[in-house]
Amino acid sequence: MNAPGELHRITVDPQVCGGRPCIRDTRVRVSDVLDLLAAGADTKEILSDYPYLQRQDIAAALQYAS
């Protein structure tokens, strides 16, 4: 998926997480990131809990949701 901004970081593969949108090269779903943000986690906390994610991955999840 190539688009302006950070959307290239989101992948959809029927063989990964049931085809739900995920952060590239992980099994972290976009909905997981959005749920964490909705629950009050900030970017720093998410990056601490998921050290294999990058700040741009969180931006991509938000951009995908919008």
N, C-alpha and C positions, 0 to 999 in steps of 0.2 A: 504494500500500500504506500504509494508515494504521493505526498501532498505538501503544500506549503507548511512551514512551521516544523513541528516535531512529530507529525503523524507517521513519519517513516519508522518511528520507534514502536508502533503498534502493529502486531501481526495477528492474523486470523488463519488458523490451520485446523481443519477438521480432526486431525490426529492429536491435537493438544488442547486440553481443557474443554473437550466437547465442542470445539470450534468457537468458543467465546473469545473475544478480543483480549490479547495478552500483551504485556510489555515484551519487546523483542528478546529472544534468546532466554526467556524465563517462563515459568508457569504462574507468574503473578498476573492475575486478571486485572483489567482496567477497573472492573467493579470492586475489586479488593482495595485498590488505591483510593477510589472514590469513597468507599465505606469508611476507610481510615480517616480521610479528611472530614467526612460528615460527622464522625464521632469526636472530632476535635483534635486529632493528631496534626501536628504541623510538619512541614517538609523535613526539618532537621530530625524530628523523631522517627519519621518513616525511613529516612536514609540510614539512621542508626540501627533500626530494627531489620532493615533489608539492605545490607552494605553493597550488594551487587546491583542495586538500582542507582541511578543518577538523577540529579535535579531535573534534567530534561525529560526523564521518563515520567515524572509526576506531571510536568507541564503537558506532556503528550496525552496523558490520561484525561486531564482536564479539557484539553482541546478536543479530544475524541468525543467526550461527553457533550460538549457544546454543539 
